[in-house]
Amino acid sequence: MFGVKEMTMILLLLPTLTSIASWLLDIASLILARALNMPQPLVLSAGMAVFAQVQAIETSVGQSLCPRRLAHRLRALWRALS
């Protein structure tokens, strides 16, 4: 496990790592915006919209594939067939 010294170093480096990650994300979105010939805010908002759509689809599929609901549907199907 980590000792006190290692934890202190990790905590001291955390702000630096987060700022580097933020900078890298900004650069990546800028490069993507230039490659698509779109303004950077439009690329960011389109990315958020795509994320929201994918999240909604995953949630709906996850609910329909819930084991209890799936078992209930299979039982209803077996009753209808017999």
C-alpha positions as CSV (number, residue, x, y, z in Angstrom):
1,M,0.0,0.0,0.0
2,F,0.9,3.6,-0.2
3,G,2.8,5.3,2.6
4,V,2.2,8.8,3.9
5,K,5.0,10.2,1.7
6,E,3.6,8.6,-1.5
7,M,0.1,9.8,-0.8
8,T,1.4,13.4,-0.2
9,M,3.2,13.3,-3.5
10,I,0.1,12.1,-5.3
11,L,-2.0,14.8,-3.7
12,L,0.6,17.4,-4.6
13,L,0.7,16.2,-8.2
14,L,-3.1,16.0,-8.6
15,P,-3.7,19.7,-9.6
16,T,-0.9,19.5,-12.2
17,L,-2.2,16.3,-13.7
18,T,-5.8,17.7,-13.9
19,S,-4.5,20.8,-15.6
20,I,-2.5,18.8,-18.1
21,A,-5.5,16.6,-18.9
22,S,-7.7,19.7,-19.4
23,W,-5.1,21.2,-21.7
24,L,-4.9,18.0,-23.7
25,L,-8.7,17.8,-24.1
26,D,-8.8,21.4,-25.3
27,I,-6.1,20.7,-27.8
28,A,-7.9,17.6,-29.0
29,S,-11.2,19.4,-29.5
30,L,-9.4,22.2,-31.3
31,I,-7.7,19.8,-33.7
32,L,-11.0,18.0,-34.3
33,A,-12.8,21.3,-34.9
34,R,-10.2,22.3,-37.5
35,A,-10.3,18.9,-39.2
36,L,-14.1,19.1,-39.5
37,N,-13.9,22.8,-40.4
38,M,-16.3,23.7,-37.6
39,P,-16.1,26.2,-34.7
40,Q,-14.8,24.6,-31.5
41,P,-18.0,25.4,-29.4
42,L,-20.1,23.7,-32.0
43,V,-17.9,20.5,-31.9
44,L,-18.2,20.5,-28.1
45,S,-22.0,20.9,-28.1
46,A,-22.4,18.3,-30.8
47,G,-20.3,15.9,-28.7
48,M,-22.5,16.5,-25.7
49,A,-25.6,15.9,-27.8
50,V,-24.2,12.6,-29.1
51,F,-23.3,11.6,-25.6
52,A,-26.8,12.3,-24.4
53,Q,-28.3,10.3,-27.3
54,V,-26.0,7.3,-26.6
55,Q,-26.7,7.5,-22.9
56,A,-30.5,7.5,-23.5
57,I,-30.3,4.5,-25.9
58,E,-28.1,2.5,-23.5
59,T,-30.6,3.3,-20.7
60,S,-33.6,2.1,-22.7
61,V,-31.8,-1.0,-23.9
62,G,-30.6,-1.7,-20.4
63,Q,-34.1,-1.5,-19.0
64,S,-35.6,-3.7,-21.7
65,L,-32.9,-6.3,-21.0
66,C,-33.4,-6.2,-17.3
67,P,-33.4,-9.9,-16.1
68,R,-36.8,-9.5,-14.3
69,R,-38.5,-7.8,-17.3
70,L,-36.9,-10.3,-19.7
71,A,-38.1,-13.3,-17.6
72,H,-41.6,-11.7,-17.4
73,R,-41.7,-11.3,-21.2
74,L,-40.5,-14.9,-21.7
75,R,-43.2,-16.3,-19.4
76,A,-45.8,-14.3,-21.2
77,L,-44.6,-15.5,-24.5
78,W,-44.6,-19.2,-23.3
79,R,-48.2,-18.7,-22.0
80,A,-49.3,-17.2,-25.3
81,L,-47.7,-20.1,-27.2
82,S,-49.2,-22.9,-25.1
